[in-house]
Every structure is written in structure tokens, then in C-alpha cells.
Amino acid sequence: MQHTGSMRQLIGIWGLLLLLTAATVGISRIHLGAANIWAALGIATAKATLVTLFFMHLKKEGRVIKISLLVTLATLATFIGLTFFDVLYR
């Protein structure tokens, strides 16, 4: 399999991932209450999206692979959400 992105693009994405990691560490040191969790989850989602799109080459895959990933992630989010509701209402 040939690389689809240029070395410059991959290094740029890597640098962006490093900045997002620094943002994760920075947000953990700021007291925002419940917003800390949402900020950390947002940053983690952005990092996971960059990794899957560029380093795992999902950007170049077909529609079936993309849809199956979205269905899988939606199922996972549903299970995590139901777990949170279960813990919340105990």
C-alpha cells in the first residue's frame, strides 16, 4: 500500500496531535467543574478523528467502511450513555 499523504502533511498532523495533547494536559490543570470532562472528551474525539482519517487512511476508504465505523461508534456511544444513566440514577 502506498502512502496517500505527503510527508509534510503527516508531520503537520503529528504536530497538531502534539498540540492537542498539550491542550489535554492544560485543560486538566484548569478547574472548570463538569466542563472539564466535556473538554477532555472533545479533545480526545478530535485526536481520534485525526488518527483515523490520516494515519489509518480512512479518508481514502470506501463508503461501506466509513458507514460501518460510524455505526460502531454510535453503538459504543449508546452503551456508554446508558451506563452513565444507570450510574446516575442508582
C-alpha positions in Angstrom: 0.0 0.0 0.0 1.3 3.4 -1.0 1.2 6.4 1.3 -1.5 8.7 0.2 -0.4 11.8 2.1 2.7 13.8 1.8 5.4 13.7 4.5 4.7 17.4 5.1 1.0 16.7 5.7 1.7 13.8 8.1 4.2 15.9 10.1 1.7 18.7 10.3 -1.0 16.3 11.6 1.6 14.9 14.1 2.3 18.4 15.3 -1.4 19.1 15.7 -1.7 15.9 17.7 1.1 17.1 20.0 -0.7 20.5 20.4 -3.9 18.7 21.3 -2.1 16.5 23.8 -0.7 19.7 25.4 -4.2 21.1 25.4 -5.4 18.0 27.2 -2.8 18.4 29.9 -3.5 22.1 30.1 -7.3 21.6 30.5 -6.7 19.1 33.2 -5.0 21.8 35.3 -7.8 24.3 35.0 -10.9 23.9 37.2 -14.0 24.1 35.0 -16.2 21.9 37.0 -18.2 19.4 34.9 -16.9 21.1 31.7 -13.5 19.5 32.2 -14.9 16.2 31.2 -16.6 17.6 28.1 -13.5 19.5 27.1 -11.3 16.4 27.5 -13.7 14.3 25.6 -13.9 16.9 22.8 -10.1 17.0 22.5 -9.9 13.2 22.6 -12.5 13.0 19.8 -10.5 15.4 17.7 -7.3 13.4 18.2 -9.1 10.1 17.4 -10.6 11.6 14.2 -7.2 12.9 13.0 -5.6 9.5 13.6 -8.3 7.5 11.9 -8.6 9.9 8.9 -4.9 10.4 8.1 -2.8 7.7 9.8 -5.3 4.8 9.3 -6.2 6.2 5.8 -10.0 6.2 6.5 -10.2 9.3 4.3 -9.4 7.1 1.3 -11.7 4.1 2.1 -15.0 3.3 0.6 -18.4 4.2 1.8 -19.1 0.8 3.4 -16.1 1.1 5.7 -17.0 4.6 6.7 -20.6 3.7 7.5 -19.6 0.6 9.5 -17.2 2.7 11.6 -20.0 5.3 12.3 -22.5 2.6 13.2 -19.9 1.0 15.5 -19.1 4.4 17.2 -22.8 5.2 17.6 -23.4 1.8 19.2 -20.4 2.4 21.6 -21.7 5.9 22.4 -25.1 4.4 23.2 -23.7 1.8 25.5 -21.5 4.4 27.3 -24.5 6.7 27.6 -26.7 4.0 29.0 -24.0 3.1 31.5 -23.8 6.8 32.7 -27.6 6.9 33.1 -27.5 3.7 35.1 -24.9 5.0 37.4 -26.6 8.4 37.7 -30.0 7.0 38.8 -28.8 4.4 41.3 
